[in-house]
Amino acid sequence: MGITTFLNGGMGHFDHLCAIAIDKLKVKHPDIRQLLIKPYQTLKVPDEALFDDAGLFALDWYIAHIGPRRAIPKRNEYMIQNASAAICYVHHRSSGAYKTYQLAKGNGLTIIDIPIGGE
């Protein structure tokens, strides 16, 4: 698809699996970059070495204003607004991942949907 920059939220098992997969792709495609977009500074990521760069979604004063729980959906909105495609794995319609998936669809992104259990 010609995509060379991947944004990753760094939260949860699926994000970690994506980071590993993209890192492996870099062997054949050295022009690929993977960026970690943290919702707040204190986020701990299993292996930050998988990323070419890490950035904060927002400054500390903004996080203090909206609160750390709201920082995650706001960070997801930021990633959607700065993407052309999304790799999605959603297994609960009540999850934040589902809300982000819906936002990506609504913004016209190309969706690469990973089905649950190979469905």
C-alpha positions in Angstrom: 0.0 0.0 0.0 3.1 2.3 0.1 2.8 3.0 3.8 6.2 3.7 5.4 5.3 5.3 8.7 3.4 3.4 11.3 1.9 5.0 14.5 1.5 2.8 17.5 -0.2 3.6 20.8 2.0 1.2 22.7 -0.8 0.0 25.0 -1.9 -3.6 25.3 -0.9 -6.9 23.8 -2.2 -6.2 20.2 -0.1 -3.0 20.0 2.9 -5.0 21.1 2.3 -7.7 18.5 1.9 -5.0 15.8 5.2 -3.4 16.9 7.0 -6.7 16.6 5.4 -7.4 13.2 6.4 -4.0 11.8 9.9 -4.4 13.2 10.3 -7.6 11.3 9.0 -5.9 8.1 11.8 -3.4 8.4 14.3 -6.2 7.5 12.9 -6.3 3.9 11.7 -2.7 3.9 14.4 -0.5 5.6 12.5 2.7 4.7 9.7 1.8 7.2 9.5 3.9 10.4 7.6 3.0 13.5 6.6 5.8 15.9 5.3 5.3 19.5 2.7 7.9 20.3 2.4 7.9 24.1 -0.8 9.4 25.6 1.3 10.6 28.6 4.9 10.4 29.7 4.6 7.7 32.4 3.3 5.0 29.9 5.5 1.9 30.2 6.0 0.0 27.0 7.3 -3.6 26.9 10.1 -2.9 24.4 10.6 0.7 23.4 13.6 -0.4 21.3 11.1 -1.6 18.6 10.3 2.0 17.8 12.4 4.4 15.7 11.1 7.3 17.8 8.8 8.0 20.7 6.7 11.1 21.1 4.1 12.4 23.5 0.6 13.1 22.2 0.3 16.1 24.5 2.2 18.2 27.0 1.9 17.6 30.8 -0.3 20.7 31.3 -2.8 19.4 28.8 -2.9 15.9 30.4 -3.4 17.6 33.8 -6.3 19.5 32.3 -8.1 16.6 30.6 -7.0 13.8 32.9 -5.0 10.7 32.0 -8.0 8.5 31.2 -9.2 11.0 28.6 -5.7 11.3 27.2 -5.9 7.8 25.7 -9.0 8.5 23.5 -7.7 11.9 22.6 -4.3 10.3 21.5 -6.3 7.8 19.5 -8.2 10.6 17.7 -4.8 12.3 17.0 -3.4 9.1 15.4 -6.6 8.7 13.3 -6.3 12.3 12.1 -2.7 11.7 11.1 -3.2 8.3 9.3 -4.4 7.0 6.0 -5.0 3.4 7.2 -5.6 1.5 10.4 -4.8 -2.1 11.5 -7.7 -3.0 13.8 -8.5 -5.9 16.1 -11.7 -5.4 18.0 -13.3 -8.1 20.1 -15.7 -6.0 22.3 -18.1 -3.4 20.9 -17.9 -1.5 24.2 -14.1 -1.1 24.1 -12.0 1.9 23.4 -10.6 -0.1 20.4 -14.1 -0.3 18.9 -14.6 3.4 19.4 -11.3 4.1 17.6 -12.3 1.6 14.9 -15.6 3.5 14.3 -13.7 6.8 14.2 -11.3 5.4 11.7 -14.1 4.2 9.5 -15.9 7.6 9.8 -12.8 9.4 8.8 -12.4 7.3 5.6 -9.3 5.4 6.6 -8.5 2.1 4.9 -9.2 -0.5 7.5 -7.2 -3.7 7.8 -9.4 -5.7 10.0 -7.9 -8.6 12.0 -10.8 -11.1 12.6 -11.3 -12.7 15.9 -10.1 -16.4 15.9 -9.6 -16.4 12.1 -13.3 -15.6 11.4 
